[in-house]
Amino acid sequence: MPTIKNTTKKPLSVPLPGGKRLFLGPGKEGRIRARAGKHPAVAALVEAGELEIVPDAGKSGGKGGGGGSMGGGQGRNPTHTVFKSGDG
């Protein structure tokens, strides 16, 4: 998924396909679907210099967002078991 960045010093409301909107503060980034980057309204903002589209660097790279591994011992297959200490 590509990332879009607000290059202005004002908040933007970016219209997306399906009647949705993405609100971006000044200098903030947001992730959009590849087909949303080709949406005419998004393309117009990019052409005007208000948005910058950063292509996806690959599925394995990028920032640590989304799902993935959970903290120690949680999830379906915990890596170790933690027992509470005390009388028992």
C-alpha positions in Angstrom: 0.0 0.0 0.0 1.5 3.4 -1.0 1.8 6.2 1.5 0.6 9.7 0.8 2.1 12.8 2.6 0.5 16.2 3.1 3.2 18.6 1.9 1.3 21.7 2.9 1.1 23.6 6.2 -2.6 23.2 6.4 -4.8 20.2 7.1 -6.2 18.4 4.0 -9.3 16.4 3.4 -8.4 13.9 0.7 -11.4 12.5 -1.3 -11.0 8.7 -1.9 -13.0 6.2 -4.0 -16.2 5.0 -2.6 -17.1 8.4 -1.1 -14.5 8.1 1.7 -12.2 10.8 2.9 -8.7 10.8 4.5 -7.9 13.7 6.8 -4.2 14.5 7.0 -2.7 17.2 9.2 0.2 19.3 8.0 3.2 17.2 7.2 1.4 14.0 8.2 1.2 10.7 6.2 -1.5 8.1 5.5 -1.7 4.8 3.8 -4.0 4.3 0.9 -4.7 1.4 -1.6 -2.9 1.5 -4.9 -6.1 2.1 -6.9 -6.9 5.1 -4.6 -3.7 6.8 -5.8 -5.1 6.8 -9.3 -8.4 8.4 -8.2 -8.8 11.7 -10.2 -9.2 13.8 -7.0 -6.0 12.4 -5.5 -4.1 12.8 -8.7 -5.2 16.5 -8.9 -3.9 17.1 -5.3 -0.6 15.4 -6.3 -0.3 17.5 -9.5 -1.0 20.7 -7.4 1.9 19.8 -5.1 -0.3 19.4 -2.0 0.2 15.6 -1.7 3.2 13.4 -2.3 2.8 9.7 -3.1 5.5 7.4 -1.8 5.3 4.0 -3.5 5.2 0.8 -1.4 8.7 -0.4 -0.7 7.6 -4.1 -0.5 5.5 -6.3 1.6 8.2 -7.3 4.0 9.7 -3.8 4.6 8.2 -0.5 5.8 7.2 0.6 9.2 6.0 -1.8 11.8 2.2 -1.3 11.4 -0.6 -3.7 11.1 -0.9 -7.2 12.6 2.1 -9.4 13.1 3.5 -10.9 16.3 2.0 -10.2 19.6 3.9 -9.6 22.9 5.5 -12.4 24.9 3.3 -15.5 25.3 0.2 -14.1 23.7 -1.6 -15.4 20.7 -2.3 -18.9 19.4 1.3 -20.3 19.6 3.0 -18.6 22.6 6.8 -18.8 22.5 7.0 -19.4 26.3 4.6 -19.8 29.2 4.5 -17.5 32.1 3.4 -18.9 35.5 2.3 -16.7 38.4 4.4 -17.2 41.5 2.8 -17.6 44.9 1.0 -20.2 47.0 -0.2 -22.9 44.7 
